[in-house]
Structures are given as C-alpha cells and as structure tokens.
Amino acid sequence: MPRKGPVKLRDIKPDPVYKSRLVAKLINRCQLNGKKSVAQKEVYQAFEQIKEKTGDPLKVFTEAIENIKPNMEVRPRRVGGAAYQIPIQVRGPRKESLAIRWLVASARAHTNSEFHTFGEKLAAEITDAFNTEGGAVKKKQDMERMAEANRAFSHFRW
C-alpha cells in the first residue's frame, strides 16, 4: 500500500543532563525492553568515563558521531531480473541515525574481557570513534568502499 503523504518526524526532547538531542537519540537507541532509565544510567556512566579521560564528553561524542556518519551508501535496485547495488548519497537525518545505530551495535558487539558493563563498552567505542578507529568507523568505511566499488551502476538511480 502506498504512503499517504510525507512521514511526520517526531520531536525528540533533549536529554536532562547535557541538554542535547543527539544524546537523547543515543539513550533511546541504547534502550532495551523499554527501560529508558537503565539506558540513561549506562550512557551517563559512559560519559563520566570519557570525562575522566579527555575532559568534555559532549564534544568527544559529537566529534565521534561526525567521524562515523557515512556520505554514501548502496541500495538494491532491480533492473531486468538482476538486483544491482546502486550507490546513493545519504540524507542528513539518516546519516545521524546510521551513525548512532552503528555506534551502539559495535559497543554491544564488544566481547573484550576488560569491559564488564555496557557503559564501559560504549565509552570505549565512543573514544575509538573519536580517534577514527573501532567497529563503527570500520562499518562506515566498508559502506563507502562498497559504494565506490559499485560506482559503475550509478546510472541506474531512480
């Protein structure tokens, strides 16, 4: 069934501590089973660890997100019975949501024995992304590499 008009974007309220919409989006993405207060504790614990190491956690976090945001992605398009991976530019809001999604996913994937809580894993992943390394930045580089490899199919854009 076709969509009826444009999608209405939800107004996300800034988080109570840092007054940042980006941190609020991170908290919402870290949530499991609707337990927002647990997610808030974990995120703020991660920010405290970043504060101890570098100083301003909000600046480190926003810089890390900037390092993760992808510019190009591939979308499948069926042409004559074959599915081609077509490179397209990523829109602004989607860049942010992909970056946060990859950050949380790579923090959850940390199975290193030195980190015990999710907050510690998240802090490590944010500092890695700040230094342009880690799982989330690797995901961005893989995505952009795939888009570059499929540049020959860019004339199939819709």
C-alpha positions as YAML, in Angstrom:
chain: A
units: angstrom
residues:
- id: 1
  name: MET
  ca: [0.00, 0.00, 0.00]
- id: 2
  name: PRO
  ca: [1.47, 3.40, -0.95]
- id: 3
  name: ARG
  ca: [2.27, 6.01, 1.64]
- id: 4
  name: LYS
  ca: [-0.17, 8.81, 2.31]
- id: 5
  name: GLY
  ca: [1.98, 11.92, 2.30]
- id: 6
  name: PRO
  ca: [5.31, 12.64, 3.94]
- id: 7
  name: VAL
  ca: [6.42, 10.97, 7.16]
- id: 8
  name: LYS
  ca: [5.94, 13.18, 10.21]
- id: 9
  name: LEU
  ca: [9.20, 13.49, 12.14]
- id: 10
  name: ARG
  ca: [8.93, 13.06, 15.89]
- id: 11
  name: ASP
  ca: [10.12, 15.89, 18.09]
- id: 12
  name: ILE
  ca: [12.80, 14.40, 20.33]
- id: 13
  name: LYS
  ca: [13.25, 16.30, 23.56]
- id: 14
  name: PRO
  ca: [16.84, 16.98, 24.70]
- id: 15
  name: ASP
  ca: [18.24, 14.81, 27.49]
- id: 16
  name: PRO
  ca: [18.05, 16.21, 31.06]
- id: 17
  name: VAL
  ca: [21.80, 16.35, 31.82]
- id: 18
  name: TYR
  ca: [23.55, 17.58, 28.66]
- id: 19
  name: LYS
  ca: [20.51, 19.26, 27.03]
- id: 20
  name: SER
  ca: [21.41, 17.60, 23.73]
- id: 21
  name: ARG
  ca: [19.06, 15.97, 21.22]
- id: 22
  name: LEU
  ca: [21.92, 13.79, 19.97]
- id: 23
  name: VAL
  ca: [22.49, 12.34, 23.45]
- id: 24
  name: ALA
  ca: [18.72, 11.76, 23.76]
- id: 25
  name: LYS
  ca: [18.79, 9.82, 20.48]
- id: 26
  name: LEU
  ca: [21.71, 7.75, 21.79]
- id: 27
  name: ILE
  ca: [19.81, 6.96, 25.00]
- id: 28
  name: ASN
  ca: [16.72, 5.93, 23.01]
- id: 29
  name: ARG
  ca: [18.83, 3.68, 20.77]
- id: 30
  name: CYS
  ca: [20.56, 2.03, 23.76]
- id: 31
  name: GLN
  ca: [17.21, 1.21, 25.34]
- id: 32
  name: LEU
  ca: [16.28, -2.45, 25.76]
- id: 33
  name: ASN
  ca: [12.72, -3.60, 26.53]
- id: 34
  name: GLY
  ca: [11.54, 0.00, 27.09]
- id: 35
  name: LYS
  ca: [13.83, 0.54, 30.09]
- id: 36
  name: LYS
  ca: [14.86, 4.12, 29.45]
- id: 37
  name: SER
  ca: [16.17, 4.84, 32.95]
- id: 38
  name: VAL
  ca: [18.59, 1.90, 32.67]
- id: 39
  name: ALA
  ca: [19.78, 3.17, 29.27]
- id: 40
  name: GLN
  ca: [20.23, 6.68, 30.72]
- id: 41
  name: LYS
  ca: [22.38, 5.35, 33.56]
- id: 42
  name: GLU
  ca: [24.57, 3.39, 31.14]
- id: 43
  name: VAL
  ca: [25.03, 6.35, 28.76]
- id: 44
  name: TYR
  ca: [25.79, 8.79, 31.58]
- id: 45
  name: GLN
  ca: [28.23, 6.26, 33.07]
- id: 46
  name: ALA
  ca: [29.98, 6.12, 29.67]
- id: 47
  name: PHE
  ca: [30.08, 9.93, 29.52]
- id: 48
  name: GLU
  ca: [31.60, 10.06, 33.04]
- id: 49
  name: GLN
  ca: [34.38, 7.72, 31.95]
- id: 50
  name: ILE
  ca: [35.03, 9.89, 28.88]
- id: 51
  name: LYS
  ca: [35.06, 12.97, 31.13]
- id: 52
  name: GLU
  ca: [37.78, 11.40, 33.32]
- id: 53
  name: LYS
  ca: [39.96, 10.61, 30.30]
- id: 54
  name: THR
  ca: [39.52, 13.57, 27.94]
- id: 55
  name: GLY
  ca: [37.51, 16.35, 29.55]
- id: 56
  name: ASP
  ca: [34.41, 17.42, 27.64]
- id: 57
  name: PRO
  ca: [32.33, 14.29, 26.89]
- id: 58
  name: LEU
  ca: [29.76, 16.10, 24.72]
- id: 59
  name: LYS
  ca: [32.46, 17.45, 22.38]
- id: 60
  name: VAL
  ca: [34.08, 13.99, 22.16]
- id: 61
  name: PHE
  ca: [30.71, 12.37, 21.45]
- id: 62
  name: THR
  ca: [29.69, 14.83, 18.71]
- id: 63
  name: GLU
  ca: [33.12, 14.52, 17.07]
- id: 64
  name: ALA
  ca: [32.83, 10.71, 17.24]
- id: 65
  name: ILE
  ca: [29.41, 10.84, 15.56]
- id: 66
  name: GLU
  ca: [30.86, 13.10, 12.83]
- id: 67
  name: ASN
  ca: [33.60, 10.51, 12.24]
- id: 68
  name: ILE
  ca: [31.01, 7.72, 11.91]
- id: 69
  name: LYS
  ca: [28.48, 9.49, 9.65]
- id: 70
  name: PRO
  ca: [28.52, 7.94, 6.16]
- id: 71
  name: ASN
  ca: [28.37, 10.05, 2.98]
- id: 72
  name: MET
  ca: [27.47, 7.28, 0.52]
- id: 73
  name: GLU
  ca: [25.54, 4.04, 0.83]
- id: 74
  name: VAL
  ca: [24.30, 1.33, -1.53]
- id: 75
  name: ARG
  ca: [20.64, 0.48, -2.09]
- id: 76
  name: PRO
  ca: [19.46, -2.52, -4.11]
- id: 77
  name: ARG
  ca: [17.56, -1.82, -7.33]
- id: 78
  name: ARG
  ca: [16.05, -4.48, -9.57]
- id: 79
  name: VAL
  ca: [16.71, -3.93, -13.25]
- id: 80
  name: GLY
  ca: [15.66, -6.62, -15.71]
- id: 81
  name: GLY
  ca: [15.67, -9.52, -13.26]
- id: 82
  name: ALA
  ca: [19.02, -8.62, -11.68]
- id: 83
  name: ALA
  ca: [19.47, -6.72, -8.43]
- id: 84
  name: TYR
  ca: [22.18, -4.04, -8.61]
- id: 85
  name: GLN
  ca: [23.72, -2.28, -5.62]
- id: 86
  name: ILE
  ca: [23.36, 1.38, -6.53]
- id: 87
  name: PRO
  ca: [25.41, 4.00, -4.67]
- id: 88
  name: ILE
  ca: [23.42, 6.99, -3.41]
- id: 89
  name: GLN
  ca: [24.18, 9.91, -1.12]
- id: 90
  name: VAL
  ca: [22.91, 9.62, 2.44]
- id: 91
  name: ARG
  ca: [20.44, 12.30, 3.57]
- id: 92
  name: GLY
  ca: [21.17, 14.37, 6.70]
- id: 93
  name: PRO
  ca: [18.87, 12.78, 9.31]
- id: 94
  name: ARG
  ca: [19.68, 9.27, 8.07]
- id: 95
  name: LYS
  ca: [23.44, 9.94, 8.46]
- id: 96
  name: GLU
  ca: [22.89, 10.66, 12.13]
- id: 97
  name: SER
  ca: [20.65, 7.67, 12.79]
- id: 98
  name: LEU
  ca: [23.01, 5.28, 10.98]
- id: 99
  name: ALA
  ca: [25.96, 6.62, 12.97]
- id: 100
  name: ILE
  ca: [24.17, 6.14, 16.30]
- id: 101
  name: ARG
  ca: [22.91, 2.69, 15.28]
- id: 102
  name: TRP
  ca: [26.42, 1.53, 14.29]
- id: 103
  name: LEU
  ca: [27.94, 3.00, 17.46]
- id: 104
  name: VAL
  ca: [25.52, 1.11, 19.73]
- id: 105
  name: ALA
  ca: [25.81, -2.11, 17.70]
- id: 106
  name: SER
  ca: [29.61, -2.11, 17.83]
- id: 107
  name: ALA
  ca: [29.54, -1.30, 21.57]
- id: 108
  name: ARG
  ca: [27.20, -4.28, 22.13]
- id: 109
  name: ALA
  ca: [29.49, -6.46, 20.00]
- id: 110
  name: HIS
  ca: [32.48, -5.74, 22.29]
- id: 111
  name: THR
  ca: [33.23, -9.09, 23.89]
- id: 112
  name: ASN
  ca: [36.52, -7.96, 25.38]
- id: 113
  name: SER
  ca: [37.12, -9.21, 28.92]
- id: 114
  name: GLU
  ca: [38.35, -5.81, 30.20]
- id: 115
  name: PHE
  ca: [34.87, -4.25, 29.82]
- id: 116
  name: HIS
  ca: [32.10, -5.53, 32.05]
- id: 117
  name: THR
  ca: [29.18, -3.11, 31.75]
- id: 118
  name: PHE
  ca: [27.59, -1.67, 28.63]
- id: 119
  name: GLY
  ca: [28.59, 1.81, 29.81]
- id: 120
  name: GLU
  ca: [32.28, 0.83, 29.72]
- id: 121
  name: LYS
  ca: [31.87, -0.70, 26.25]
- id: 122
  name: LEU
  ca: [30.06, 2.40, 24.99]
- id: 123
  name: ALA
  ca: [32.73, 4.71, 26.41]
- id: 124
  name: ALA
  ca: [35.45, 2.66, 24.71]
- id: 125
  name: GLU
  ca: [33.59, 2.70, 21.39]
- id: 126
  name: ILE
  ca: [32.98, 6.48, 21.56]
- id: 127
  name: THR
  ca: [36.67, 7.16, 22.28]
- id: 128
  name: ASP
  ca: [37.65, 4.78, 19.45]
- id: 129
  name: ALA
  ca: [35.32, 6.61, 17.06]
- id: 130
  name: PHE
  ca: [36.75, 9.94, 18.26]
- id: 131
  name: ASN
  ca: [40.19, 8.63, 17.25]
- id: 132
  name: THR
  ca: [38.74, 7.37, 13.89]
- id: 133
  name: GLU
  ca: [39.08, 3.69, 14.76]
- id: 134
  name: GLY
  ca: [36.80, 0.99, 16.14]
- id: 135
  name: GLY
  ca: [33.88, -1.04, 14.83]
- id: 136
  name: ALA
  ca: [31.52, 1.81, 13.91]
- id: 137
  name: VAL
  ca: [34.15, 3.67, 11.85]
- id: 138
  name: LYS
  ca: [35.07, 0.40, 10.14]
- id: 139
  name: LYS
  ca: [31.40, -0.09, 9.24]
- id: 140
  name: LYS
  ca: [31.32, 3.41, 7.68]
- id: 141
  name: GLN
  ca: [34.49, 2.73, 5.69]
- id: 142
  name: ASP
  ca: [33.11, -0.62, 4.46]
- id: 143
  name: MET
  ca: [29.87, 1.06, 3.37]
- id: 144
  name: GLU
  ca: [31.69, 3.82, 1.48]
- id: 145
  name: ARG
  ca: [34.10, 1.30, -0.06]
- id: 146
  name: MET
  ca: [31.15, -0.74, -1.34]
- id: 147
  name: ALA
  ca: [29.56, 2.41, -2.79]
- id: 148
  name: GLU
  ca: [32.84, 3.23, -4.55]
- id: 149
  name: ALA
  ca: [33.12, -0.31, -5.93]
- id: 150
  name: ASN
  ca: [29.59, -0.13, -7.36]
- id: 151
  name: ARG
  ca: [30.02, 3.32, -8.88]
- id: 152
  name: ALA
  ca: [29.59, 1.76, -12.33]
- id: 153
  name: PHE
  ca: [25.90, 1.22, -11.55]
- id: 154
  name: SER
  ca: [25.22, 4.82, -10.51]
- id: 155
  name: HIS
  ca: [23.41, 5.49, -13.81]
- id: 156
  name: PHE
  ca: [20.56, 3.20, -12.58]
- id: 157
  name: ARG
  ca: [19.50, 5.79, -9.99]
- id: 158
  name: TRP
  ca: [15.79, 6.33, -9.60]
...
